[in-house]
């Protein structure tokens, strides 16, 4: 296992970042309301994210530039303007949601401090760790925490031994139950991350994976990452399928899920599960705090035509400024006192990014003069198009239903 983890690297970081509050809350609410009928959304989300991230990695390995650089240097001006505006808005919502989620997790274990107080403590710790640490130690911590997380959820399934009627039908046959649209959108959008997919390009640069000859390695890396992500999401849906919808829609959603574990395992099992939830949301926070500033720094330096090297972006002043922006201004939203609403908004907002990214990859990975013999294949292009259509439909449907 040690050798496997050493070989994989950035994929595990992607999984740890993507597996967090968005997956857990959306899968819990969706699973408790619609049972196994939404399992297919977990699998579909993992497949879509694998294909999108493989496109990101393949483009960077072959072209030598990142996707944000491609928006500025290779594509119409509407693309970079859309991205930078979206990035700032997304950052504000997502950062507040993650601060709220870590606060909920810690408060569930140690209620001596409030959700907000725990959230503030976690964002400070994460910011200091990212600011003074390097990628090597960041990756190590992420691997440890995601190992803890997966051990917890799989053991929970084994101990609970829940009723599995309808499992395979829900896993392989897509269905849309009335009112399930927002939850399906949140699950597919939350599984495996959204904007954070772009961070993978910088993490493989940290590992010095360069050149198209590394393509098979990143494919294996990502396949393992999104397999773990899918397993996690499926486990959460299975556990939550026995919860009552009116319970999990309240701010006590995590405690309700932990209490379900306690019925079969006692207080020890409940505490272990809450520690696993804390590990999930804290790895997401660390991943966003460490990975997203790369996007901003890369974008601004490219836009200003400043010299840079992807691996050294962490030392860039724009990286440090954006880290501070991620960690502290969103605290304003935290005091709105709607932590679960913020986490759901996080997943849905992330889902709205998917069509934009899919259009980008469909464009840049099919230009022969840009990517030569590494163009996307038929199946990959079909999945890009399905991503555009599915997320476009869900986004429009959600907007219409809430106007």
C-alpha positions in Angstrom: 0.0 0.0 0.0 2.9 2.3 0.8 4.4 1.7 -2.7 1.1 2.2 -4.4 0.5 5.5 -2.6 4.0 6.6 -3.5 3.5 5.8 -7.1 0.1 7.6 -7.4 0.6 11.0 -5.8 -1.5 13.8 -7.3 -4.5 11.5 -8.0 -4.9 10.8 -4.3 -4.7 14.5 -3.7 -7.5 15.0 -6.2 -9.6 12.3 -4.6 -9.0 13.8 -1.1 -9.9 17.3 -2.3 -13.0 16.2 -4.2 -14.3 13.9 -1.5 -15.6 16.2 1.1 -18.6 18.2 2.3 -20.2 18.6 -1.0 -20.2 14.8 -1.7 -21.2 13.9 1.8 -24.0 16.4 2.3 -25.5 15.9 -1.2 -25.2 12.1 -1.0 -26.7 12.0 2.5 -29.7 14.2 1.7 -30.2 12.6 -1.7 -29.8 9.1 -0.4 -32.2 9.6 2.5 -34.8 11.1 0.2 -34.5 8.9 -2.8 -32.6 5.8 -1.6 -30.6 3.8 -4.1 -32.3 5.4 -7.1 -29.6 8.1 -7.2 -26.6 5.7 -7.0 -26.1 6.0 -10.8 -25.4 9.8 -10.3 -22.4 9.0 -8.1 -20.9 6.6 -10.7 -21.7 9.0 -13.6 -20.1 11.9 -11.7 -16.9 9.9 -11.1 -16.7 8.9 -14.8 -17.3 12.4 -16.0 -14.6 13.8 -13.6 -12.1 11.2 -14.7 -12.6 12.0 -18.4 -12.4 15.8 -17.8 -9.3 15.5 -15.6 -7.6 13.2 -18.1 -8.2 15.8 -20.7 -6.7 18.5 -18.5 -3.6 16.3 -17.9 -3.2 15.2 -21.5 -3.5 18.8 -22.7 -0.8 20.0 -20.4 1.6 17.1 -21.0 1.4 17.6 -24.8 1.1 21.3 -25.1 3.3 22.3 -22.2 0.8 25.0 -21.0 -2.1 24.8 -18.5 -5.8 25.2 -19.3 -5.9 28.7 -17.8 -3.0 29.7 -20.1 -5.0 28.2 -23.0 -8.0 30.4 -22.3 -5.8 33.5 -22.5 -3.4 32.5 -25.3 -5.5 30.3 -27.6 -9.2 31.1 -27.1 -11.6 34.0 -27.6 -11.5 36.7 -24.9 -14.9 35.7 -23.5 -13.3 32.5 -22.0 -10.7 34.1 -19.8 -13.2 36.9 -18.6 -15.8 34.3 -17.8 -13.3 32.2 -15.9 -11.8 34.9 -13.7 -15.2 36.3 -12.7 -16.5 32.8 -12.0 -13.4 31.9 -10.1 -13.7 34.8 -7.6 -17.4 34.2 -7.0 -16.9 30.4 -6.7 -14.0 30.9 -4.3 -16.1 33.1 -2.0 -19.0 30.6 -1.8 -16.9 27.5 -1.6 -14.5 28.8 1.0 -17.4 29.8 3.2 -19.0 26.4 2.7 -15.7 24.6 3.6 -15.2 26.7 6.7 -18.8 26.0 7.8 -18.3 22.2 7.1 -15.1 21.9 9.1 -16.9 23.9 11.9 -19.8 21.4 11.8 -17.5 18.4 11.8 -15.4 19.6 14.8 -18.5 20.9 16.7 -20.1 17.5 16.4 -17.1 15.9 18.0 -16.1 18.6 20.5 -19.1 20.9 21.1 -17.1 23.0 23.6 -16.8 25.6 20.7 -19.4 26.8 18.3 -19.5 26.0 14.6 -18.1 29.4 13.7 -15.3 29.3 16.2 -14.2 25.8 15.0 -14.5 27.1 11.4 -12.2 30.0 12.1 -9.6 27.8 13.8 -9.5 25.4 10.8 -9.1 28.1 8.2 -6.2 29.6 10.1 -4.5 26.3 10.5 -5.0 25.4 6.8 -3.7 28.8 5.7 -0.6 28.5 7.8 0.1 25.0 6.7 -0.2 25.9 3.0 1.7 29.2 3.4 4.7 27.6 5.1 4.6 24.0 3.9 5.6 22.5 0.6 3.9 20.0 -1.7 5.7 16.9 -0.4 4.2 17.3 3.1 0.9 18.5 1.7 0.6 15.3 -0.3 1.6 13.2 2.7 -1.1 14.7 4.9 -3.7 14.3 2.3 -2.9 10.6 1.8 -3.1 10.0 5.6 -6.4 11.7 5.9 -8.1 10.0 2.9 -6.9 6.6 4.2 -8.6 7.4 7.5 -11.8 8.5 5.6 -12.1 5.4 3.5 -11.4 3.0 6.3 -14.2 4.7 8.3 -16.9 4.6 5.6 -16.2 1.0 4.5 -16.1 -0.3 8.1 -19.4 1.6 8.6 -21.0 -0.4 5.7 -19.6 -3.7 7.0 -20.9 -3.1 10.6 -24.3 -1.7 9.6 -25.0 -4.5 7.0 -27.9 -2.5 5.6 -30.7 -3.7 3.4 -29.4 -3.7 -0.2 -32.7 -4.2 -2.1 -32.6 -2.2 -5.3 -28.8 -1.5 -5.1 -27.9 -2.8 -8.5 -30.9 -1.2 -10.2 -30.1 2.1 -8.7 -26.4 1.7 -9.6 -26.8 0.9 -13.3 -30.2 2.2 -14.4 -30.6 6.0 -14.4 -33.9 7.4 -13.1 -35.1 10.9 -12.2 -37.6 10.9 -9.3 -39.8 14.0 -8.9 -37.8 16.7 -7.1 -34.5 14.8 -7.4 -32.9 17.2 -9.9 -31.1 19.5 -7.5 -29.7 16.5 -5.6 -28.5 14.7 -8.7 -26.9 17.9 -9.9 -25.2 18.4 -6.5 -24.0 14.8 -6.4 -22.6 14.8 -9.9 -21.1 18.3 -9.4 -19.7 17.5 -5.9 -18.3 14.0 -6.7 -14.6 14.5 -7.4 -14.5 18.3 -7.3 -15.3 21.0 -9.9 -12.9 23.9 -10.3 -10.4 22.0 -8.3 -10.0 19.6 -11.2 -7.7 22.3 -12.8 -5.4 22.0 -9.8 -4.3 18.6 -11.0 -2.1 20.2 -13.7 -0.1 22.1 -11.0 0.2 19.1 -8.7 1.6 16.9 -11.6 4.0 19.8 -12.2 5.1 19.6 -8.5 5.8 15.9 -9.1 7.7 16.9 -12.3 5.5 14.7 -14.5 6.2 16.2 -17.9 5.9 15.0 -21.5 3.2 12.9 -23.2 5.1 9.8 -22.1 3.6 10.3 -18.6 0.1 10.0 -20.0 -0.4 6.4 -18.9 0.8 7.2 -15.5 -1.7 10.0 -15.0 -4.5 7.8 -16.4 -3.7 5.1 -13.8 -3.4 7.8 -11.1 -6.8 9.3 -12.0 -8.5 5.9 -12.4 -7.6 4.9 -8.9 -8.5 8.4 -7.5 -12.0 8.4 -9.0 -12.7 4.7 -8.2 -12.1 5.6 -4.6 -14.3 8.7 -5.0 -17.1 6.6 -6.4 -16.8 4.0 -3.6 -17.0 6.7 -1.0 -20.1 8.3 -2.5 -21.8 4.9 -2.9 -21.1 4.1 0.8 -22.6 7.4 2.0 -25.8 6.8 -0.1 -26.1 3.3 1.3 -25.7 4.6 4.9 -28.1 7.5 4.5 -30.8 5.5 2.7 -32.2 4.5 6.1 -32.5 8.1 7.4 -35.7 10.1 7.4 -35.7 13.0 4.9 -37.1 15.4 7.5 -34.2 14.7 9.8 -31.4 15.2 7.3 -32.7 18.4 5.8 -32.1 20.2 9.1 -28.8 21.5 10.3 -28.3 18.3 12.3 -27.6 16.3 9.1 -24.2 15.0 10.2 -25.3 14.1 13.7 -28.3 12.3 12.2 -26.0 10.2 10.0 -23.7 9.6 13.0 -26.6 8.6 15.2 -27.6 6.0 12.6 -24.1 4.5 12.9 -24.5 4.6 16.7 -27.5 2.3 16.7 -25.4 -0.6 15.5 -21.9 0.3 16.8 -22.5 2.3 20.0 -20.8 5.6 20.9 -17.4 4.5 19.7 -18.7 3.9 16.2 -20.4 7.3 16.2 -17.2 9.0 17.2 -15.2 7.2 14.6 -17.6 8.2 11.9 -17.6 11.9 12.9 -13.8 11.8 12.8 -14.0 10.4 9.3 -16.3 13.2 8.3 -13.9 15.7 9.8 -11.1 14.1 7.7 -13.3 14.5 4.6 -14.0 18.1 5.0 -10.6 19.1 6.2 -8.8 17.5 3.3 -11.2 19.4 1.0 -10.2 22.6 2.7 -6.5 21.8 2.5 -6.9 20.9 -1.2 -8.7 24.1 -2.1 -6.5 26.4 0.0 -3.4 24.8 -1.6 -4.6 24.2 -5.2 -6.9 27.1 -6.1 -4.4 29.9 -5.6 -2.3 28.2 -8.4 -5.2 29.0 -10.8 -5.3 32.7 -9.9 -1.5 33.1 -9.9 -1.2 31.3 -13.3 -4.0 33.3 -14.8 -2.8 36.7 -13.7 0.9 36.1 -14.6 -0.2 34.9 -18.0 -2.5 37.8 -18.5 0.2 40.3 -17.5 2.7 38.4 -19.6 5.0 37.8 -16.6 7.6 35.1 -16.7 6.7 32.0 -14.6 7.3 28.3 -14.1 4.3 26.2 -13.1 6.1 24.5 -10.3 7.3 27.8 -8.7 3.9 29.5 -8.7 3.5 28.8 -5.0 6.2 31.4 -4.4 4.4 33.9 -6.5 2.9 37.0 -4.8 -0.5 36.4 -6.5 -0.6 32.9 -5.0 -0.1 34.3 -1.5 -2.7 37.1 -2.0 -5.3 34.7 -3.2 -4.6 32.3 -0.4 -5.4 35.1 2.0 -8.6 35.9 0.0 -9.7 32.2 0.3 -9.0 31.9 4.0 -10.5 35.0 5.5 -13.0 37.3 3.7 -15.5 34.4 3.2 -15.9 34.4 7.0 -18.5 37.1 6.5 -20.8 34.6 4.8 -20.2 32.0 7.6 -22.0 34.2 10.1 -25.1 34.0 7.9 -25.8 30.9 10.1 -26.8 28.6 7.2 -23.9 26.1 7.1 -25.8 23.2 5.3 -27.3 25.7 2.8 -23.8 26.9 2.0 -22.5 23.4 1.5 -25.3 22.6 -1.0 -24.7 25.9 -2.8 -21.0 24.9 -3.0 -21.9 21.7 -4.9 -24.5 23.3 -7.2 -22.1 26.2 -8.0 -19.4 23.7 -8.8 -21.7 21.9 -11.1 -22.3 25.0 -13.1 -18.6 25.1 -14.0 -18.7 21.7 -15.7 -20.2 22.8 -19.0 -17.7 25.5 -19.4 -14.8 23.2 -18.7 -16.2 20.5 -21.0 -16.6 23.0 -23.9 -13.0 24.1 -23.3 -11.6 20.6 -23.4 -13.8 19.7 -26.4 -12.2 22.6 -28.2 -8.5 22.5 -27.3 -8.0 18.7 -27.2 -9.4 18.3 -30.8 -7.2 21.0 -32.5 -4.6 18.9 -34.3 -2.2 21.8 -34.7 -2.3 22.3 -30.9 -2.2 18.8 -29.6 -1.0 16.7 -32.7 -1.4 13.0 -32.2 -2.9 13.3 -28.7 -6.4 14.4 -29.8 -9.4 13.2 -27.9 -10.9 10.0 -29.1 -14.6 9.3 -30.0 -15.6 8.1 -26.5 -13.9 11.0 -24.8 -15.6 13.5 -27.1 -19.0 11.9 -26.5 -18.5 12.2 -22.7 -17.5 15.8 -23.2 -20.7 16.4 -25.1 -22.8 14.5 -22.6 -21.3 16.6 -19.8 -22.3 19.8 -21.6 -25.8 18.6 -22.2 -26.4 17.1 -18.8 -25.1 20.0 -16.7 -26.6 22.5 -19.1 -30.0 20.9 -18.7 -29.7 20.6 -14.9 -28.5 24.2 -14.6 -31.3 25.6 -16.7 -33.9 23.5 -15.0 -32.7 24.6 -11.6 -32.7 28.3 -12.6 -36.3 28.0 -14.0 -37.6 26.2 -10.8 -36.2 28.9 -8.6 -37.2 32.0 -10.5 
